[in-house]
Amino acid sequence: MQELITEQQAQQIVLGFCLLIFLGALAFAFFWKPRIVKSKRPLFMAQALLVSLTGPLLAGFWFVYNALEDHYGLDSVKALGLNALIIVVLALFWGALFFRLLPARFGRTRKA
């Protein structure tokens, strides 16, 4: 029985998606930058860079995920636990990095 999607095709789809995230975020930042107040542009560009780096981060995680699954097998609880741990650590790190910059951009507005 032949697979619907081969391993190489799945890898190409994931890497294409990661490239789309990277280039899409940079394109969004490039076209949206003139609309941002000059004082907030450095913060906006830092956030755009972080969002664009999500693509390569996901690509790296994809390779780590595949390496763990190839080593331990798809039905391994150990691989599931390691992948879950990696996801939680990456999410906490990436969230802390991104949301540390976010409050400065969306500060409180004054009441009239």
N, C-alpha and C positions, 0 to 999 in steps of 0.2 A: 504494500500500500504506500503510495507516494504522499509526502507531506504537502499541505496547501502552500506553506511558506517555508522555504529552506532557511537554514541558519544564516547563510550569507545574505539572503534577502532581508531577513529580520534585522541583521546588523546594519545593512544599508539604510533601511527605513529609520532606525533609531538615530544613526549618525546624520542622516538628512534632516530629521526633526531637530537635532541638536544644533546643526548649522543654521537652520531656519530661525531658531531662537536667538542665536548669536547675532546673525545679520539683521534680523527684524528689530531687535532692541537697539542696535546701533543706528539703523535707519530711522527709527522712531525718534531717537535722541537728536539726530542730525536735523530732521525736519521740524521738530518741536522746539528746539533750542531758541530760535528767534522770538518765540512767544513768551519766554520766561524772563522775568525781571533780572537785570544784570547782576544784582546782588545775590540772587539764588541760583545762578547758572552753575557755579562750581559744585554745589550740592546736587543739583539735577544731573549733572554729568557723572558724578560719582555714583548716584543711584542707577543711572542708565548703564554704566560700566558693570556694576554688580549684577544687574539683570542680564546683561549680555553674557557675562561669565557663567551664568547658569547653564548655558548650552554645553560648554566644555566640561563643566562639573558633572552634568548628567552623562556625558560620553564616558568620562572616567569611571563613574559609578557603574555604567553598563559593562565595562570590561572587568571590573572587580566582581560584579555579580556573576557574570559568566564564568570567571575563573573559579569562584567558590562552588557554583553549581556543577561545573565539570569535575572538580576535585571530589566533592562529597556526594554528588548525585542529586537529582531533582526531588527525591522523596526524603531527603535527610533533614532531620530536625535541627542538627547542628548548623547546616547551611542557612536554614530559615532564621535561626537565632542570630547568626553572624550578620546576615543581610539586614535584619531588623535593627540590630545595634548600629550598623553603619548608617542606615537611614535616619535613625533618631539623632545620632551625633552630627551628621551633616545638616539636618534640619535645624537643630539648635544653634549650630555655628553660623549657618547661613542666615537664619532668622535674626540672631543677635547682631550680626554684621549689618544686615539691611535695615532692621528696625531701629538701630541706634541712630541712623541718619534720618529716618522717617519723621520723627516728632519735630525736628527743626523745620522741616518743610511745611508741615501741616500744624502749625502752632495755633494756639487759641485766638479766636477773633474777639475784638472788643464789642461789647454790647452797646447799643445806641441809647 
